[in-house]
């Protein structure tokens, strides 16, 4: 009954097909028959019932504090131009429920790394992948608290979190970094990779959210197969700075050398499984892997195209 209710609330593609095939009627989405606000509230309420059902059935243990936005494939704007699209949020769904309905998981990650030597303003040598000697001294990893419901005591990037409905990717990176590692938000929000005028030469923020990883994961028993989009940012930090656990989700931090990191990714089992690809991508981005012969294959494997089961005709 619950799932029937969800489907009844126009979550299928027919609405999108109706609108796209009649561009001049693009405003129909906001007519009485398709009142956006009303349908948004109904869909969100229906998904809340699904969440409660999964909890009562013992499939998930609790509700997560984050809500994920659900977007349509493509939504033409009222002007009807084929190149002019607007982002319409169909509903919000609890983060713990999303994978059980085939909805993409979205995560953000911050990699705080330290250079081998002090830099002068404008010197980006720590990011020069052509250096023969690895220019990065180490990468700060966090150890997940033993109270975490998933993968307790495993190692993660410096800061990581799901993507809520009310924040941009970079704003969310800044929030998670401050909450989990005590990273000053202005190290991220005042900087970008092309402007370091007001920043310390030892602080350099790089936004790589334009190039997400697409990873499919599942529980150890093969259930809850889900597709995740992982967005990353890098932050070069001063050598005398140390991350500090703030919100209780992290038990400790450790500065991994690039050699230790590569050995862990190749042979260890301490890093959270889904994060192995995220950390591998960081190392490839900075050119610090010893074995480079499979770079293209690895990069392609971590960026598979979306599987779309319906396409507009």
Backbone torsions as a table, in degrees:
resi	resn	phi	psi	omega
1	UNK	NA	-40.4	-178.7
2	UNK	-64.6	-46.7	-178.2
3	UNK	-68.6	-34.5	175.8
4	UNK	-60.9	-39.7	178.4
5	UNK	-63.6	-40.9	178.9
6	UNK	-61.9	-46.5	-178.8
7	UNK	-66.5	-34.9	-179.2
8	UNK	-63.7	-24.3	-175.4
9	UNK	-85.1	38.2	171.9
10	UNK	58.8	36.0	176.6
11	UNK	-82.8	-7.1	178.8
12	UNK	-77.3	174.6	-172.6
13	UNK	-82.8	-3.8	-173.9
14	UNK	-61.7	-38.1	179.1
15	UNK	-60.5	-45.9	-178.6
16	UNK	-63.5	-38.1	178.6
17	UNK	-65.8	-41.9	178.6
18	UNK	-58.8	-45.8	-176.9
19	UNK	-69.8	-45.1	-175.6
20	UNK	-67.8	-30.5	-179.0
21	UNK	-81.5	-12.8	177.2
22	UNK	-130.6	71.9	-174.6
23	UNK	-55.5	-34.0	-178.0
24	UNK	-66.7	-14.6	178.0
25	UNK	-106.6	28.1	-176.4
26	UNK	-57.3	-27.2	-179.9
27	UNK	-73.1	-4.2	-178.6
28	UNK	-57.9	-27.1	-179.3
29	UNK	-61.3	-22.2	-177.4
30	UNK	-111.0	9.5	174.2
31	UNK	-74.2	177.2	-178.0
32	UNK	-58.2	-39.7	-177.3
33	UNK	-66.9	-25.1	-177.5
34	UNK	-131.2	51.1	179.8
35	UNK	-62.2	114.6	-172.5
36	UNK	-60.8	-50.2	-175.9
37	UNK	-62.2	-44.1	-179.2
38	UNK	-64.1	-46.2	-179.4
39	UNK	-66.2	-38.1	176.8
40	UNK	-57.3	-47.4	-179.1
41	UNK	-65.3	-39.7	-179.9
42	UNK	-66.9	-44.0	179.6
43	UNK	-63.4	-45.7	-179.7
44	UNK	-61.0	-40.6	177.7
45	UNK	-64.1	-40.4	179.3
46	UNK	-64.1	-41.4	178.2
47	UNK	-67.3	-30.3	175.5
48	UNK	-63.9	-38.3	176.1
49	UNK	-64.0	-38.1	177.6
50	UNK	-62.5	-44.1	178.9
51	UNK	-58.9	-47.0	179.6
52	UNK	-61.9	-37.4	178.9
53	UNK	-65.8	-42.6	179.8
54	UNK	-64.6	-35.3	177.8
55	UNK	-68.9	-45.9	-179.1
56	UNK	-65.2	-28.5	179.2
57	UNK	-85.7	-3.6	178.5
58	UNK	79.1	12.8	-180.0
59	UNK	-75.1	-43.5	172.0
60	UNK	-120.6	154.6	-173.4
61	UNK	-88.5	-27.6	-174.0
62	UNK	-163.2	170.3	172.4
63	UNK	-82.6	145.3	174.8
64	UNK	-89.6	154.7	179.3
65	UNK	-73.6	-18.2	-178.4
66	UNK	-91.7	142.1	170.8
67	UNK	-111.1	135.0	178.1
68	UNK	-97.5	140.4	172.8
69	UNK	-81.7	146.0	175.8
70	UNK	-113.9	123.5	-177.9
71	UNK	-109.3	151.8	171.4
72	UNK	-74.2	169.9	176.1
73	UNK	-60.8	-57.6	-178.8
74	UNK	-147.5	136.6	178.5
75	UNK	-130.5	110.8	177.1
76	UNK	-64.9	146.5	176.6
77	UNK	-78.6	175.0	-177.1
78	UNK	-63.2	-25.2	-179.6
79	UNK	-72.0	-21.1	174.7
80	UNK	82.1	1.9	-179.9
81	UNK	-68.4	138.8	-176.9
82	UNK	-66.8	-24.9	-178.2
83	UNK	-94.6	-1.2	-172.8
84	UNK	-112.2	106.3	-176.3
85	UNK	-121.7	150.8	174.6
86	UNK	-120.0	154.0	-178.7
87	UNK	-95.1	113.7	-179.9
88	UNK	-109.0	126.1	175.9
89	UNK	-88.4	116.1	-177.9
90	UNK	-74.0	-36.2	-176.9
91	UNK	-170.0	169.5	169.1
92	UNK	-111.1	144.4	-179.8
93	UNK	-137.2	145.1	179.4
94	UNK	-63.3	139.4	-176.2
95	UNK	-56.8	-38.0	-178.3
96	UNK	-72.8	-20.4	-179.1
97	UNK	-86.9	-32.6	-170.4
98	UNK	-49.0	-49.0	-176.0
99	UNK	-64.7	-24.6	-179.4
100	UNK	-76.3	-10.7	176.4
101	UNK	-112.1	14.4	177.4
102	UNK	74.2	21.6	-179.0
103	UNK	-93.3	133.4	-176.9
104	UNK	-57.2	137.7	170.1
105	UNK	-86.9	139.5	179.9
106	UNK	-124.8	126.1	179.3
107	UNK	-129.5	151.0	176.0
108	UNK	-118.6	149.7	-176.0
109	UNK	-142.3	141.3	175.5
110	UNK	-119.9	129.6	177.8
111	UNK	-108.0	110.0	175.8
112	UNK	-94.5	118.6	-176.9
113	UNK	-125.0	160.9	-176.7
114	UNK	-122.1	135.9	178.5
115	UNK	-82.4	159.3	179.6
116	UNK	-68.1	-27.4	-173.4
117	UNK	-142.7	162.0	176.4
118	UNK	-66.1	148.5	179.4
119	UNK	-117.1	157.0	172.9
120	UNK	-101.7	159.1	-177.9
121	UNK	-54.5	131.9	178.5
122	UNK	88.0	-8.2	179.2
123	UNK	-88.6	114.1	-178.2
124	UNK	-108.8	31.8	-173.1
125	UNK	-66.5	-22.0	179.9
126	UNK	-67.7	-17.6	-179.7
127	UNK	-107.0	12.0	-178.5
128	UNK	-83.6	106.4	-174.9
129	UNK	-72.9	-6.0	179.7
130	UNK	-89.7	-5.2	176.6
131	UNK	-60.9	134.4	179.6
132	UNK	-69.7	-38.4	177.8
133	UNK	-93.1	131.0	179.5
134	UNK	-53.5	119.5	-174.5
135	UNK	-80.3	-11.4	-178.0
136	UNK	-93.7	125.3	-179.5
137	UNK	-73.4	-41.0	-178.2
138	UNK	-172.5	166.3	179.6
139	UNK	-124.9	127.9	179.4
140	UNK	-77.1	123.7	173.2
141	UNK	-113.6	150.1	176.5
142	UNK	-105.2	145.8	173.7
143	UNK	-99.7	120.7	-178.0
144	UNK	-62.3	140.8	-177.5
145	UNK	-62.3	150.3	179.2
146	UNK	-66.0	-13.3	179.5
147	UNK	-88.3	-4.1	179.7
148	UNK	-64.9	140.1	-177.0
149	UNK	-73.7	-26.2	179.1
150	UNK	-120.7	130.1	175.9
151	UNK	50.4	53.9	175.3
152	UNK	-63.1	148.6	176.8
153	UNK	66.9	10.1	173.8
154	UNK	-90.2	161.8	-177.7
155	UNK	-95.8	141.2	-177.5
156	UNK	-128.7	170.1	167.8
157	UNK	-56.8	171.5	-175.5
158	UNK	-51.8	-43.8	177.1
159	UNK	-144.8	144.1	-178.6
160	UNK	-155.8	152.2	177.9
161	UNK	-173.4	164.4	174.8
162	UNK	-73.5	162.4	-177.6
163	UNK	-98.2	107.6	-179.7
164	UNK	-75.5	172.7	-173.8
165	UNK	-77.3	-19.8	-168.7
166	UNK	-107.9	13.8	-179.3
167	UNK	-133.0	151.3	170.3
168	UNK	-74.8	167.1	-179.0
169	UNK	-60.5	-48.9	-176.7
170	UNK	-69.3	-38.6	176.3
171	UNK	-61.4	-37.2	178.2
172	UNK	-68.7	-38.6	175.4
173	UNK	-58.2	-45.8	-179.8
174	UNK	-62.6	-41.2	-180.0
175	UNK	-64.0	-50.0	-178.3
176	UNK	-63.9	-38.4	-178.7
177	UNK	-65.4	-39.2	178.8
178	UNK	-70.7	-42.8	-176.7
179	UNK	-69.1	-39.3	-173.4
180	UNK	-93.9	-31.2	-171.5
181	UNK	-128.5	-0.4	-179.7
182	UNK	71.0	24.6	178.4
183	UNK	-73.7	125.2	177.2
184	UNK	-58.3	126.6	-178.1
185	UNK	-56.2	-32.1	-177.2
186	UNK	-71.6	-15.3	173.1
187	UNK	-64.4	-27.7	-178.4
188	UNK	-98.9	-48.2	-171.1
189	UNK	-77.8	-21.9	179.0
190	UNK	-94.0	-8.6	-176.0
191	UNK	-111.6	156.1	161.3
192	UNK	-148.8	171.5	-172.0
193	UNK	-68.2	-10.1	-177.7
194	UNK	-112.4	1.4	-176.3
195	UNK	-144.1	106.4	178.8
196	UNK	-120.8	23.4	-175.1
197	UNK	-57.3	-44.7	-175.3
198	UNK	-100.2	11.0	-175.5
199	UNK	-105.9	153.9	171.2
200	UNK	-62.9	144.2	178.9
201	UNK	-63.1	-16.2	178.5
202	UNK	-94.0	5.8	178.0
203	UNK	-123.5	117.1	-178.5
204	UNK	-141.4	116.4	-179.8
205	UNK	-98.3	133.3	178.7
206	UNK	-126.2	123.7	-178.2
207	UNK	-94.9	116.1	179.5
208	UNK	-115.6	23.5	-177.3
209	UNK	-71.0	-9.1	176.2
210	UNK	-75.7	-8.6	-173.2
211	UNK	-131.8	67.3	-175.4
212	UNK	-74.5	156.6	171.2
213	UNK	-88.0	148.9	177.0
214	UNK	-122.0	104.5	-172.3
215	UNK	-121.0	136.7	175.3
216	UNK	-105.5	127.4	-178.4
217	UNK	-130.6	169.3	177.7
218	UNK	-153.3	166.8	173.5
219	UNK	-70.2	162.6	-178.7
220	UNK	-54.2	-30.1	-179.4
221	UNK	-87.7	5.5	177.4
222	UNK	90.7	-4.6	179.8
223	UNK	-84.4	168.9	177.2
224	UNK	56.1	50.0	175.5
225	UNK	-65.5	124.3	-177.5
226	UNK	-140.0	152.3	177.5
227	UNK	-103.3	132.3	-177.9
228	UNK	-120.9	139.7	172.2
229	UNK	-106.0	119.3	-175.7
230	UNK	-111.8	118.8	179.2
231	UNK	-105.5	137.3	-176.4
232	UNK	-127.8	151.1	170.8
233	UNK	-133.9	151.1	178.2
234	UNK	-113.7	145.0	177.7
235	UNK	-138.4	110.9	172.6
236	UNK	-75.3	127.6	-176.3
237	UNK	-119.0	158.6	177.9
238	UNK	-60.7	150.1	-177.7
239	UNK	-68.0	-24.2	-178.7
240	UNK	-94.1	8.7	178.4
241	UNK	-96.7	142.2	178.7
242	UNK	-130.1	129.5	176.1
243	UNK	-65.6	148.5	-177.7
244	UNK	-127.6	128.2	175.2
245	UNK	-60.3	131.8	-175.4
246	UNK	-116.9	-50.5	-168.8
247	UNK	-97.8	5.6	177.8
248	UNK	87.9	-2.4	-179.8
249	UNK	-89.0	-6.9	-178.5
250	UNK	-124.9	135.4	179.7
251	UNK	-93.2	-32.1	179.9
252	UNK	-166.7	167.2	175.3
253	UNK	-123.0	151.4	177.5
254	UNK	-141.0	137.8	176.6
255	UNK	-89.7	106.3	179.0
256	UNK	-86.0	129.6	169.6
257	UNK	-70.2	162.7	-179.2
258	UNK	-66.0	-32.3	176.8
259	UNK	-67.3	-43.6	177.6
260	UNK	-62.7	-39.0	-178.1
261	UNK	-65.8	-44.3	-179.5
262	UNK	-65.4	-41.0	178.9
263	UNK	-64.1	-38.5	179.0
264	UNK	-65.5	-43.7	-178.3
265	UNK	-68.1	-32.2	-179.0
266	UNK	-80.9	-40.9	-168.3
267	UNK	-126.4	-13.1	-173.6
268	UNK	-91.3	179.4	177.2
269	UNK	-141.4	24.1	-177.4
270	UNK	-87.5	-26.0	-178.8
271	UNK	-81.2	140.1	176.2
272	UNK	-54.0	131.6	-171.3
273	UNK	-50.6	-46.8	-177.4
274	UNK	-67.3	-21.9	-177.2
275	UNK	-85.1	-7.6	179.1
276	UNK	-62.5	-40.5	178.8
277	UNK	-68.1	-39.1	-179.9
278	UNK	-63.3	-43.7	180.0
279	UNK	-72.2	-36.9	175.6
280	UNK	-60.9	-41.2	178.6
281	UNK	-62.3	-39.5	176.0
282	UNK	-59.0	-45.7	-177.1
283	UNK	-67.3	-37.8	176.9
284	UNK	-67.7	-38.7	-179.2
285	UNK	-61.4	-33.2	-177.5
286	UNK	-100.3	2.3	174.6
287	UNK	66.1	37.1	-175.4
288	UNK	-111.2	9.4	174.5
289	UNK	-82.7	139.4	178.6
290	UNK	-72.2	-42.9	-179.1
291	UNK	-94.0	114.9	-173.4
292	UNK	-117.1	5.3	-171.2
293	UNK	-69.9	-21.9	-176.3
294	UNK	-108.4	23.6	-176.2
295	UNK	-56.3	-51.2	-175.2
296	UNK	-62.8	-43.6	-180.0
297	UNK	-62.9	-40.5	-179.9
298	UNK	-67.4	-44.9	-179.8
299	UNK	-62.0	-42.8	-179.9
300	UNK	-66.4	-39.6	-177.5
301	UNK	-64.7	-29.7	-178.1
302	UNK	-90.1	4.2	-177.7
303	UNK	-136.9	48.9	179.1
304	UNK	-67.6	147.7	176.6
305	UNK	-67.3	154.1	177.1
306	UNK	-63.0	144.2	171.9
307	UNK	-90.6	110.9	-179.4
308	UNK	-108.9	120.9	-175.6
309	UNK	-88.8	-5.7	176.6
310	UNK	-138.9	138.4	178.7
311	UNK	-136.4	135.9	-178.9
312	UNK	-62.7	137.2	179.6
313	UNK	-115.4	NA	NA
